[in-house]
Structure formats: structure tokens, C-alpha cells
Amino acid sequence: MAQSDLILEKVSSLSDRLVEWRRMFHQNPELSFQEFKTSRLVAETLRSIAGMKVETGIGVETSVVGTLTYGEGPTIAIRADMDALPITEENRVIYASKNDGVMHACGHDAHTAILLGVAHVLGEVFQKGQMSGTVKFIFQPAEENTDENGLSGSPYLIQAGVYDGVDVALALHMCPWLEVGAFQVNDGYSMANIDVFEGRIYGTGGHGAYPELGTDPIWMLGPVMQALHGIISRRISALDSGVVSIGQIHGGTASNIIPSEVSLEGTIRSYSPEVRDLLAVELDKAFSIVENFGGRYSLQVHKGEPALKNSSIVNSWLVETIKELYPEFVITDGQFGMGGEDFGYVTQNLPGSMFFLGCARCEGSHRDLHTPIFDIDEACLPIGTAVLSQTAAKFLRGEVTLSES
């Protein structure tokens, strides 16, 4: 039996368990850094696999890392995120969230179930001695949110050495804009740098009846807003990707009092490091306009997760695997959008790739990510499991390499 057929056979035998795992996680969602029950269930499931070394609490209390090794060879890491979002689920399904105000609205329940499936499949392949090397199954907490240090789960795991010695890393993401049987693969920058800015405009304030006696930061806000919204259209090349959005504006305490300051907060999104740096410079220039009107300003830009940069070589493995396993399926390209993904911390340190897996339910409703009605067609679960399993197996058998030749 061909190796690809063997992988598909093993995945098929796991199909019911994949659904069971996904629904169990979906019913019991936990927020970032609070994935205690989820990580416990993951660790227990991994320990049932022969030869699996299971470690917990590395870098983050709720992390789980499973490791399979057979002989000498390269090391590949496969990562799934486990956390949910502070969203109240509106789906009327038997597996709906049991935790009020918390929901798996980004597919991390599916990611976790799929990686458990991959661990079982590769566990059996390792037992047969059909490949050599190491696979790390990384179940990462806190992809959706950051802690008091401004960090999500990925950088903590990197700092703790979870990815030390890893040659290549893989991940996937649910894709509700593609139907089951479709994939989106993109070379290079595929998701955005995520930065946040906090700015303040200072004036003297004063009595609302006598504005000429002071300086008004609300008046100064007008030209600043125009300058901020003009950055993308007039300061960034149309060939580059960037977003500047203001999410909060605060100022004033009463209708007849001109405040002494106004605060703004917003987000900055970009792909390339060059545009990321340029946006920060242009943001400062926009706020500096207030100095022409007798005002002052302060500006802080907090750099968040880096852009997800997919390796074209690793993507070529994924495409080859998809064509082997599912020759009738559709592979599209194109960047995934200006959303963030903290797997970007991994891909800036070593070769890796994340692909988007079609999961749309064909029922007329658009169940987008981060919405109260997000849901998936669970037929995607074995597909994702098979693609990750086969790609990892091909790498450990030496059928694909990081060499461009």
C-alpha cells in the first residue's frame, strides 16, 4: 500500500473521534491563558499514544507539547492553538458552548482536534519504523489575546525553547470563505503585523464661552484625523498593504468646558517591515500637526505580533501533498488578509507555513471568523489531519527537503 493511501486509511478510521474531540472542545471553550481543562484533555489524550513524550506548562502554564522520536533525523513541529474568544454563541447546535460569553469562534477547537488526529496517525507510522526523526506536537495557549506584558502564547513558547532544534514548522487555520475541498496557500507575507498606537493631544482647555482665551485639543483633532486617514492613500505606495484605523477617541467632561486633552487609540496593520516602520513615522508626523496650532502631543506605538511569512519551499510540500491525497480538490493562492496570527513569531525564526483549510457550511449563511454564528463543516477535519500527517511524514522520510534544488 502506498504511504499516502496508508495515511488516508488511518485518518478515515479516526474520523468519528475527530468530530468527538472537536465538539468536546467547542462545548468547553476557555479564554487565553485560561485553557486549563482543554490542556488537561489534550495531555491525557496524547499520553495514550505509544512512545509519546508529553510535557506541560512550558513557557505558559497551559501549554502542552508532545514529542515522538524514532532514530536520528530532522525535527518538524506542528502547532495548534487552543484558546477561545469572549463571544456569546448564537448557534443552536447540540455542541454549543456551555460557557456563557465564551466561544470557539475562530476554529481553534478544530485546530486542536486535527493536531490530536495527526499525533495518532504519526504515532502509528512511527511504531512501524517507516520514518526517522522527531515530530513535536505543539498545543499553544493564548493566540487570541495578550497578557500584561503585551505577549501572546507563541513568544513565550519560543523563549522557553519549545522550538529549539526544530527545522521546520507547520500549522493550519479554518477558512470559512472556502468550501470543504478547497485550500488557500500563499507564499511570503500572508497575515499582518499588528501594532497598536496611543496618542494624546494637549491644549490648555478653557471655558466653552471663551475659546479664544485658550487652545482647544478637540479643534486640533480635526486636522489630525484627516492626516491619519490620509497616510494609507497618500504616504504608502498603492502596491503595499497597510491599514490605520482609529478605534477610540476620548475627551471632555461637560458641554461648556473645553478639555485640556484628547486621547486616541487605534491599530496599525502592515505586511513588510519597511511599511511597518514607515507607518510609525507617518503617524508621528500626523500628530505633530497640532504644534502649528499651539498644542502638544504624545504618541506611543506598541509593536505586537509580526506578520506571518510563509516559506515558499514549505508551501510547495503542502501543495504536492494535497495533489497526492486529493487530486480533485482546489488550491487557491492570495494573502489571507490583514488579521493577525501569532504563528508569525515562529515563521520569523525558522522556515514554516500556515495554510487555510476550507470549512464553509453550504447552507446560505456566511459564518465568518470571530462572529457569534461561526461554525464549520466537520468534513474538513480528516482532510486537515491527512495533509499535515502526510507532509510531516514526507519530510521525515527525506522525500522533501529545505534545499531549493
C-alpha positions as CSV (number, residue, x, y, z in Angstrom):
1,M,0.0,0.0,0.0
2,A,1.3,3.5,-0.9
3,Q,2.2,5.7,2.0
4,S,-0.4,8.2,1.0
5,D,-3.1,5.5,0.9
6,L,-1.9,4.3,4.4
7,I,-2.3,7.8,5.8
8,L,-5.8,8.2,4.3
9,E,-6.8,4.9,5.7
10,K,-5.6,5.8,9.2
11,V,-7.3,9.2,9.1
12,S,-10.5,7.6,7.9
13,S,-10.5,5.3,11.0
14,L,-10.2,8.5,13.2
15,S,-13.0,10.5,11.6
16,D,-15.5,9.9,14.3
17,R,-13.0,10.7,17.0
18,L,-12.0,13.9,15.3
19,V,-15.6,15.1,15.4
20,E,-15.9,14.0,19.0
21,W,-12.8,15.8,20.1
22,R,-13.8,19.0,18.2
23,R,-17.3,19.1,19.7
24,M,-15.9,18.4,23.2
25,F,-13.5,21.4,22.9
26,H,-16.3,23.5,21.3
27,Q,-18.6,22.9,24.2
28,N,-15.9,23.8,26.8
29,P,-14.2,26.9,25.4
30,E,-11.6,28.7,27.5
31,L,-10.1,32.2,27.1
32,S,-6.4,33.0,26.5
33,F,-4.1,31.8,29.3
34,Q,-7.1,30.0,31.0
35,E,-7.1,26.8,28.9
36,F,-6.8,24.5,31.9
37,K,-9.4,21.9,31.1
38,T,-8.5,22.0,27.4
39,S,-4.8,21.4,28.1
40,R,-5.6,18.6,30.6
41,L,-7.7,16.8,28.0
42,V,-5.1,17.2,25.3
43,A,-2.3,15.9,27.6
44,E,-4.4,12.9,28.6
45,T,-5.2,12.1,25.0
46,L,-1.5,12.3,23.9
47,R,-0.4,10.0,26.8
48,S,-2.5,7.2,25.2
49,I,-0.2,7.2,22.2
50,A,2.7,4.7,22.4
51,G,6.1,6.4,22.5
52,M,4.7,9.9,23.1
53,K,6.6,12.1,25.5
54,V,4.3,14.7,27.0
55,E,5.4,17.9,28.6
56,T,3.1,20.6,30.1
57,G,3.5,24.1,31.4
58,I,6.5,25.1,29.2
59,G,6.6,28.8,28.8
60,V,2.9,29.1,29.6
61,E,1.1,27.2,32.4
62,T,-1.5,25.8,30.0
63,S,0.8,24.7,27.1
64,V,1.2,21.1,26.1
65,V,4.0,19.6,23.9
66,G,4.0,16.1,22.7
67,T,7.2,14.6,21.1
68,L,7.7,11.5,19.1
69,T,11.1,10.3,18.1
70,Y,12.4,7.4,16.2
71,G,16.1,7.1,15.4
72,E,18.1,10.0,14.0
73,G,16.8,12.6,11.6
74,P,15.3,16.1,11.3
75,T,12.7,17.7,13.5
76,I,9.4,19.1,12.4
77,A,6.9,21.0,14.6
78,I,3.2,21.1,14.1
79,R,1.3,23.7,16.0
80,A,-2.4,24.2,17.0
81,D,-3.8,27.0,19.1
82,M,-6.3,26.2,21.8
83,D,-7.9,29.4,23.1
84,A,-11.4,30.8,22.5
85,L,-12.9,34.3,22.3
86,P,-15.1,36.4,24.6
87,I,-18.2,36.0,22.3
88,T,-21.7,34.7,23.2
89,E,-22.5,31.8,20.8
90,E,-25.8,32.1,18.9
91,N,-25.7,28.7,17.1
92,R,-28.4,26.3,18.1
93,V,-26.5,23.1,17.9
94,I,-26.1,20.2,20.3
95,Y,-22.4,21.0,20.8
96,A,-22.9,24.8,21.5
97,S,-20.7,26.4,24.1
98,K,-21.6,25.7,27.7
99,N,-19.5,28.6,29.0
100,D,-21.5,31.9,28.9
101,G,-19.8,34.6,26.9
102,V,-17.0,32.3,25.7
103,M,-17.0,30.7,22.3
104,H,-14.7,29.0,19.8
105,A,-15.4,31.5,17.1
106,C,-12.1,31.1,15.3
107,G,-11.8,27.4,14.8
108,H,-9.2,26.6,17.5
109,D,-11.3,23.7,18.6
110,A,-10.9,22.2,15.1
111,H,-7.2,23.0,15.1
112,T,-6.7,21.2,18.4
113,A,-8.8,18.2,17.3
114,I,-6.9,17.9,14.0
115,L,-3.5,18.0,15.7
116,L,-4.6,15.2,18.1
117,G,-5.5,13.3,15.0
118,V,-2.1,13.9,13.4
119,A,-0.4,12.7,16.6
120,H,-2.4,9.5,16.5
121,V,-1.7,8.9,12.8
122,L,2.1,9.6,13.1
123,G,2.2,7.6,16.3
124,E,1.2,4.5,14.3
125,V,3.6,5.3,11.5
126,F,6.5,5.7,14.0
127,Q,5.7,2.3,15.6
128,K,6.1,0.7,12.2
129,G,9.6,2.3,11.8
130,Q,8.6,3.8,8.5
131,M,10.4,7.1,9.1
132,S,13.0,8.6,11.4
133,G,13.4,11.9,13.2
134,T,11.3,13.8,15.6
135,V,7.8,15.4,15.5
136,K,6.8,18.0,18.1
137,F,3.1,18.5,18.5
138,I,2.7,22.0,20.0
139,F,-0.6,22.8,21.6
140,Q,-0.3,26.5,22.2
141,P,-2.4,28.7,24.5
142,A,-3.3,32.3,24.0
143,E,-3.2,33.1,20.3
144,E,-6.1,35.4,20.5
145,N,-5.0,37.7,23.3
146,T,-2.0,39.1,25.2
147,D,-1.2,39.3,28.9
148,E,0.0,42.3,31.0
149,N,3.4,42.1,29.2
150,G,1.7,42.5,25.8
151,L,2.7,39.0,24.8
152,S,0.6,36.1,23.4
153,G,1.4,32.4,23.8
154,S,3.8,32.0,20.9
155,P,6.7,34.2,22.0
156,Y,6.6,32.6,25.5
157,L,7.0,29.1,24.0
158,I,9.8,30.3,21.7
159,Q,11.6,31.9,24.7
160,A,11.2,28.7,26.7
161,G,12.9,26.7,24.0
162,V,10.0,24.8,22.6
163,Y,11.1,25.4,19.0
164,D,14.8,24.9,19.7
165,G,16.3,22.4,17.3
166,V,13.2,22.4,15.1
167,D,14.0,22.5,11.4
168,V,10.5,23.4,10.0
169,A,7.1,24.2,11.4
170,L,3.5,23.7,10.1
171,A,0.1,25.0,11.0
172,L,-3.3,25.4,9.5
173,H,-6.3,27.7,10.0
174,M,-10.0,27.3,9.4
175,C,-11.2,29.2,6.3
176,P,-14.9,29.9,6.2
177,W,-14.8,31.7,2.9
178,L,-13.8,28.4,1.1
179,E,-15.9,25.3,0.9
180,V,-14.7,21.9,2.1
181,G,-12.3,20.6,-0.5
182,A,-10.5,23.9,-1.1
183,F,-7.3,25.2,0.3
184,Q,-5.6,28.6,0.3
185,V,-1.8,28.7,0.2
186,N,0.2,31.9,0.0
187,D,4.0,32.4,-0.3
188,G,5.6,35.2,1.7
189,Y,3.7,37.7,3.9
190,S,0.2,36.4,4.3
191,M,-1.1,38.0,7.5
192,A,-0.3,41.3,9.1
193,N,2.0,42.9,11.6
194,I,-0.3,44.0,14.4
195,D,0.6,47.3,16.2
196,V,-1.4,49.5,18.5
197,F,-1.0,53.2,19.0
198,E,-2.0,55.5,21.8
199,G,-1.9,59.3,21.1
200,R,-2.8,62.3,23.2
201,I,-3.4,65.9,22.0
202,Y,-2.8,68.6,24.7
203,G,-4.1,72.1,24.8
204,T,-4.9,74.5,27.7
205,G,-8.6,73.9,27.8
206,G,-10.9,76.6,29.0
207,H,-14.5,77.9,29.2
208,G,-16.7,77.0,26.3
209,A,-17.9,80.6,26.0
210,Y,-14.4,82.0,25.6
211,P,-12.5,79.6,23.2
212,E,-10.2,82.4,22.1
213,L,-8.5,82.5,25.5
214,G,-7.1,79.0,25.3
215,T,-6.1,76.2,22.9
216,D,-8.6,73.6,22.0
217,P,-7.4,70.0,21.5
218,I,-10.8,69.0,20.1
219,W,-10.4,71.5,17.3
220,M,-6.9,70.2,16.7
221,L,-8.3,66.7,16.5
222,G,-9.9,67.5,13.1
223,P,-6.7,68.0,11.0
224,V,-5.0,65.2,12.9
225,M,-7.8,62.8,11.9
226,Q,-7.5,63.9,8.3
227,A,-3.8,63.3,8.3
228,L,-4.2,59.9,9.9
229,H,-6.7,58.7,7.4
230,G,-4.6,60.1,4.6
231,I,-1.5,58.1,5.5
232,I,-2.5,55.0,3.6
233,S,-3.8,56.7,0.5
234,R,-1.1,59.4,0.2
235,R,2.0,58.2,2.1
236,I,2.1,54.5,1.4
237,S,2.5,53.1,-2.1
238,A,-0.6,51.6,-3.6
239,L,1.4,48.5,-4.2
240,D,2.0,48.0,-0.5
241,S,-0.5,46.8,2.1
242,G,-1.3,48.9,5.2
243,V,-4.2,50.0,7.4
244,V,-4.5,52.7,10.0
245,S,-7.8,52.6,12.0
246,I,-8.9,54.7,15.0
247,G,-10.9,52.7,17.5
248,Q,-11.3,55.0,20.4
249,I,-11.5,58.8,21.0
250,H,-12.0,60.2,24.5
251,G,-12.1,63.8,25.6
252,G,-14.2,66.3,27.6
253,T,-16.3,66.2,30.7
254,A,-19.1,68.8,30.1
255,S,-20.8,70.7,27.3
256,N,-19.4,74.1,28.4
257,I,-15.8,73.0,29.2
258,I,-13.1,72.9,26.5
259,P,-10.9,69.9,27.7
260,S,-7.2,70.2,28.1
261,E,-6.5,66.9,26.3
262,V,-8.0,64.4,23.9
263,S,-6.8,60.8,23.6
264,L,-6.9,58.4,20.6
265,E,-6.2,54.7,20.3
266,G,-6.1,52.6,17.1
267,T,-4.5,49.8,15.2
268,I,-1.8,49.7,12.5
269,R,-1.6,46.8,10.1
270,S,1.1,46.1,7.5
271,Y,2.9,43.2,5.8
272,S,6.5,44.3,5.2
273,P,8.9,45.5,7.9
274,E,9.6,48.6,5.8
275,V,6.0,49.6,5.7
276,R,5.6,48.8,9.4
277,D,8.4,51.3,10.2
278,L,7.1,53.9,7.7
279,L,3.6,53.8,9.2
280,A,5.0,54.7,12.7
281,V,7.0,57.6,11.2
282,E,3.9,58.9,9.4
283,L,1.8,58.5,12.4
284,D,4.1,60.8,14.4
285,K,4.0,63.4,11.6
286,A,0.2,63.4,11.6
287,F,0.1,64.1,15.3
288,S,2.8,66.8,15.1
289,I,0.3,69.0,13.1
290,V,-1.0,70.2,16.5
291,E,2.2,72.1,17.2
292,N,1.1,74.5,14.4
293,F,-2.0,75.4,16.5
294,G,-0.3,75.9,19.8
295,G,-0.8,72.3,21.0
296,R,1.4,69.4,22.1
297,Y,1.1,65.7,21.6
298,S,2.4,62.4,22.9
299,L,2.5,59.2,20.9
300,Q,3.2,55.6,21.8
301,V,3.3,52.7,19.2
302,H,3.2,49.3,20.8
303,K,4.6,46.6,18.4
304,G,2.6,43.4,18.5
305,E,2.9,40.1,16.7
306,P,4.9,40.1,13.4
307,A,3.5,39.3,10.0
308,L,3.0,35.7,9.1
309,K,5.7,34.9,6.5
310,N,5.1,31.6,4.7
311,S,8.1,29.7,3.2
312,S,7.6,29.1,-0.5
313,I,9.6,25.8,-0.1
314,V,7.3,24.5,2.7
315,N,4.3,25.6,0.7
316,S,5.5,23.6,-2.2
317,W,5.5,20.5,0.0
318,L,1.9,21.2,1.1
319,V,0.7,21.7,-2.5
320,E,2.4,18.5,-3.5
321,T,0.8,16.6,-0.6
322,I,-2.7,18.0,-1.4
323,K,-2.4,16.9,-5.0
324,E,-1.3,13.4,-4.0
325,L,-4.0,12.9,-1.4
326,Y,-6.9,14.9,-3.0
327,P,-6.1,15.5,-6.7
328,E,-9.7,16.8,-7.3
329,F,-9.5,19.5,-4.7
330,V,-9.0,23.2,-5.4
331,I,-5.9,25.1,-4.3
332,T,-6.1,28.9,-4.4
333,D,-3.5,31.5,-3.6
334,G,-3.6,35.0,-2.3
335,Q,-2.8,36.7,1.0
336,F,-5.1,35.7,3.9
337,G,-5.9,39.3,5.0
338,M,-4.9,42.0,7.5
339,G,-5.8,39.9,10.5
340,G,-3.1,38.8,12.9
341,E,-1.7,35.4,13.7
342,D,1.0,34.8,16.3
343,F,2.4,31.9,14.4
344,G,4.2,34.8,12.7
345,Y,6.6,34.7,15.7
346,V,7.6,31.2,14.6
347,T,8.0,31.9,10.9
348,Q,10.3,34.8,11.6
349,N,12.6,32.4,13.4
350,L,12.5,29.3,11.2
351,P,11.1,28.0,7.9
352,G,7.4,27.3,8.2
353,S,4.0,27.7,6.7
354,M,0.3,28.0,7.6
355,F,-2.3,27.1,5.1
356,F,-6.1,27.9,5.2
357,L,-8.4,24.9,5.1
358,G,-11.9,25.3,3.5
359,C,-14.6,24.7,6.1
360,A,-17.7,26.6,5.0
361,R,-21.1,25.1,5.7
362,C,-23.1,25.1,2.4
363,E,-26.4,26.4,3.8
364,G,-26.6,30.0,2.6
365,S,-25.3,31.6,5.8
366,H,-21.9,33.2,5.9
367,R,-20.4,32.1,9.2
368,D,-17.3,34.3,9.4
369,L,-14.5,34.1,11.9
370,H,-15.0,36.0,15.2
371,T,-18.8,36.1,14.9
372,P,-21.4,34.6,17.2
373,I,-22.6,32.2,14.4
374,F,-19.2,30.9,13.3
375,D,-19.3,27.2,12.7
376,I,-17.6,24.6,10.4
377,D,-18.4,21.7,8.2
378,E,-16.7,18.9,10.1
379,A,-15.9,17.1,6.9
380,C,-12.8,19.3,6.8
381,L,-11.3,17.7,9.9
382,P,-10.0,14.5,8.3
383,I,-8.7,16.5,5.4
384,G,-6.6,18.8,7.5
385,T,-5.4,15.8,9.5
386,A,-4.3,13.9,6.4
387,V,-2.5,16.9,4.8
388,L,-0.5,17.7,8.0
389,S,0.3,14.0,8.6
390,Q,1.5,13.2,5.1
391,T,3.5,16.4,4.8
392,A,5.3,15.7,8.1
393,A,5.9,12.0,7.0
394,K,7.3,13.1,3.6
395,F,9.8,15.4,5.4
396,L,11.0,12.8,7.9
397,R,11.4,10.2,5.0
398,G,13.5,12.7,3.1
399,E,11.1,13.0,0.2
400,V,11.1,16.7,0.6
401,T,13.9,19.0,1.8
402,L,14.5,22.6,2.6
403,S,17.0,22.9,-0.3
404,E,15.7,24.8,-3.2
405,S,17.4,22.4,-5.5
